[in-house]
Amino acid sequence: MSSFQDAEKPEKPSLLKRALALLILAVVVVLVAKIVIGFVMAIFWIVVAVAAAIAVLWALKTLL
């Protein structure tokens, strides 16, 4: 009967494996966050550049 109970409980990974998995997840989360933030910042600077170009064109049109 004890062998039946042992068969129902799967073995948990060792503490070292769990710590390594947690470290890998943390690294992946940091990398994905950096990629997403970089993408958002790229879009922001493109919008800023377009707005600056429009402002320069408006200013030239107003002055000339």
Distance bins in CASP14 RR format, pairs under 12 A and 6 or more apart:
PFRMAT RR
TARGET T0000
AUTHOR 0000-0000-0000
RMODE 2
METHOD distances of the structure
MODEL  1
1 7 0 0 0 0 0 1 0 0 0 0 0
1 8 0 0 0 0 0 1 0 0 0 0 0
2 8 0 0 0 0 0 1 0 0 0 0 0
2 9 0 0 0 0 0 1 0 0 0 0 0
3 9 0 0 0 0 0 1 0 0 0 0 0
11 17 0 0 0 0 0 1 0 0 0 0 0
12 18 1 0 0 1 0 0 0 0 0 0 0
12 21 0 0 0 0 0 1 0 0 0 0 0
13 19 0 0 0 0 1 0 0 0 0 0 0
13 20 0 0 0 0 1 0 0 0 0 0 0
13 21 1 0 0 1 0 0 0 0 0 0 0
13 22 0 0 0 0 0 1 0 0 0 0 0
14 20 0 0 0 0 1 0 0 0 0 0 0
14 21 0 0 0 0 0 1 0 0 0 0 0
15 21 0 0 0 0 0 1 0 0 0 0 0
15 22 0 0 0 0 0 1 0 0 0 0 0
16 22 0 0 0 0 0 1 0 0 0 0 0
16 23 0 0 0 0 0 1 0 0 0 0 0
17 23 0 0 0 0 0 1 0 0 0 0 0
17 24 0 0 0 0 0 1 0 0 0 0 0
18 24 0 0 0 0 0 1 0 0 0 0 0
18 25 0 0 0 0 0 1 0 0 0 0 0
19 25 0 0 0 0 0 1 0 0 0 0 0
19 26 0 0 0 0 0 1 0 0 0 0 0
20 26 0 0 0 0 0 1 0 0 0 0 0
20 27 0 0 0 0 0 1 0 0 0 0 0
21 27 0 0 0 0 0 1 0 0 0 0 0
21 28 0 0 0 0 0 1 0 0 0 0 0
22 28 0 0 0 0 0 1 0 0 0 0 0
22 29 0 0 0 0 0 1 0 0 0 0 0
23 29 0 0 0 0 0 1 0 0 0 0 0
23 30 0 0 0 0 0 1 0 0 0 0 0
24 30 0 0 0 0 0 1 0 0 0 0 0
24 31 0 0 0 0 0 1 0 0 0 0 0
25 31 0 0 0 0 0 1 0 0 0 0 0
25 32 0 0 0 0 0 1 0 0 0 0 0
26 32 0 0 0 0 0 1 0 0 0 0 0
26 33 0 0 0 0 0 1 0 0 0 0 0
27 33 0 0 0 0 0 1 0 0 0 0 0
27 34 0 0 0 0 0 1 0 0 0 0 0
28 34 0 0 0 0 0 1 0 0 0 0 0
28 35 0 0 0 0 0 1 0 0 0 0 0
29 35 0 0 0 0 0 1 0 0 0 0 0
29 36 0 0 0 0 0 1 0 0 0 0 0
30 36 0 0 0 0 0 1 0 0 0 0 0
30 37 0 0 0 0 0 1 0 0 0 0 0
31 37 0 0 0 0 0 1 0 0 0 0 0
31 38 0 0 0 0 0 1 0 0 0 0 0
32 38 0 0 0 0 0 1 0 0 0 0 0
32 39 0 0 0 0 0 1 0 0 0 0 0
33 39 0 0 0 0 0 1 0 0 0 0 0
33 40 0 0 0 0 0 1 0 0 0 0 0
34 40 0 0 0 0 0 1 0 0 0 0 0
34 41 0 0 0 0 0 1 0 0 0 0 0
35 41 0 0 0 0 0 1 0 0 0 0 0
35 42 0 0 0 0 0 1 0 0 0 0 0
36 42 0 0 0 0 0 1 0 0 0 0 0
36 43 0 0 0 0 0 1 0 0 0 0 0
37 43 0 0 0 0 0 1 0 0 0 0 0
37 44 0 0 0 0 0 1 0 0 0 0 0
38 44 0 0 0 0 1 0 0 0 0 0 0
38 45 0 0 0 0 1 0 0 0 0 0 0
38 46 0 0 0 0 0 1 0 0 0 0 0
39 45 0 0 0 0 0 1 0 0 0 0 0
39 46 0 0 0 0 0 1 0 0 0 0 0
40 46 0 0 0 0 0 1 0 0 0 0 0
40 47 0 0 0 0 0 1 0 0 0 0 0
41 47 0 0 0 0 0 1 0 0 0 0 0
41 48 0 0 0 0 0 1 0 0 0 0 0
42 48 0 0 0 0 0 1 0 0 0 0 0
42 49 0 0 0 0 0 1 0 0 0 0 0
43 49 0 0 0 0 0 1 0 0 0 0 0
43 50 0 0 0 0 0 1 0 0 0 0 0
44 50 0 0 0 0 0 1 0 0 0 0 0
44 51 0 0 0 0 0 1 0 0 0 0 0
45 51 0 0 0 0 0 1 0 0 0 0 0
45 52 0 0 0 0 0 1 0 0 0 0 0
46 52 0 0 0 0 0 1 0 0 0 0 0
46 53 0 0 0 0 0 1 0 0 0 0 0
47 53 0 0 0 0 0 1 0 0 0 0 0
47 54 0 0 0 0 0 1 0 0 0 0 0
48 54 0 0 0 0 0 1 0 0 0 0 0
48 55 0 0 0 0 0 1 0 0 0 0 0
49 55 0 0 0 0 0 1 0 0 0 0 0
49 56 0 0 0 0 0 1 0 0 0 0 0
50 56 0 0 0 0 0 1 0 0 0 0 0
50 57 0 0 0 0 0 1 0 0 0 0 0
51 57 0 0 0 0 0 1 0 0 0 0 0
51 58 0 0 0 0 0 1 0 0 0 0 0
52 58 0 0 0 0 0 1 0 0 0 0 0
52 59 0 0 0 0 0 1 0 0 0 0 0
53 59 0 0 0 0 0 1 0 0 0 0 0
53 60 0 0 0 0 0 1 0 0 0 0 0
54 60 0 0 0 0 0 1 0 0 0 0 0
54 61 0 0 0 0 0 1 0 0 0 0 0
55 61 0 0 0 0 0 1 0 0 0 0 0
55 62 0 0 0 0 0 1 0 0 0 0 0
56 62 0 0 0 0 0 1 0 0 0 0 0
56 63 0 0 0 0 0 1 0 0 0 0 0
57 63 0 0 0 0 0 1 0 0 0 0 0
57 64 0 0 0 0 0 1 0 0 0 0 0
58 64 0 0 0 0 0 1 0 0 0 0 0
END
